[in-house]
Amino acid sequence: MRSKLVATLAALSLASGLAPAVADDGAALYKAKCAVCHGANGEGKPAMQAPAIKDTKLEVQQIVDHLMKGEPTSKPPHVKGISGLNEGQATAIAEYVKTLK
């Protein structure tokens, strides 16, 4: 139910032109799903062998694909898609990641 609410809010935000709300959703999702490994500011955690993702050269869609489909050569959890993440949420995370400098 929560994922439906987040997706609905993201869709409404886009439809109404409230881009900051989408960024906020991306930030919250990043904090919940990504920050434990990649750091609060995308700085990475070498002790965990989790790479820095701030200033990534990847495009938003490449990040979305990585989150949704995974890559066999990546470390878990990125060997496959992130469980419980829909495409709207992945896009919000990817757009937030692109803001990390």
N, C-alpha and C positions, 0 to 999 in steps of 0.2 A: 504494500500500500504506500509506503514512504517513497519508493522509487517512482511510482505513478505520480505522486504529488510533486516530486522534484521535476520530473519530465514535463508535467503540466505547467508548472510555474515557469520553467525555462521556455516552453513554447509560448506562453502568454507574454513573457518578457520580450521575446523576439517580436511577436506580433504587435505589441504596444510600443516598441521602440525603447524599451528600458534595458539597454545593453549592460549597465552596471549591475543589474540584478543577475544577469547571466554570469558575469564575472564573479559575483559573490557566490553563486552556486558552484562555479568551478573551483573557487578557492576553498569552499567548505568540503567539496568532494576530494580535492587534492589533499587537504589536511587529513581527512578520514582514511583515504585509500593509498596515498603515495608518500606522504611526508615521513612516515616511520622509516622508510628506506632511503628516500632521496633528499631528506632534510626539509625543514620548514621553508627554506628559500631556494630549494633546488640545488643546494651546494653539494649534494651527494654525501655518502658515508663510506670512506675508504675501508674502514674496519669490516664493513658488511659487503664490500666489493660492489656497492651500489653507486653507479656513476652520477656525476653532477648532470643535471638536465637544464639548469639555467643557461641562457644564451644558446639553446639548442639550434642547430641549423635545419632540423627536421621541420617540414611543413605540418600544419594542423592535421591534415588528412593522414599523413604518415604516422603521427602520434596516435590518432584515433584508431587506425588499423593495428598498431602495435598493442594498444589497450584491448581492442575487441578480439583480435585473432591470435596475438602472441607471435613469437618467432622461435623455432626449434633450437636455435643457437643461443638464446637468451637464458639467463638464470631465472628460476622460479621467483615470482609468480608469472613472469612474462613468457614462459615457454608456451603457454596457451593464453586465451583471453582471460581478463579479470572477471571472476565470478560475480554475478549480480550487478553488472554494469551494463546499462543500455547505451545505444549509440548517442543519444542526446547528452547523457552524462559524460560519456567519453569525449564528446566534442567540447563540452564545458570545461573539462579538465585540460584538454589540449590547448584551448584558447587561453586558459589561465597560465599554463606552462609557458606559452609564448610571451607572456608579460614578465616572466622572471628574468631579472638582469643581475 
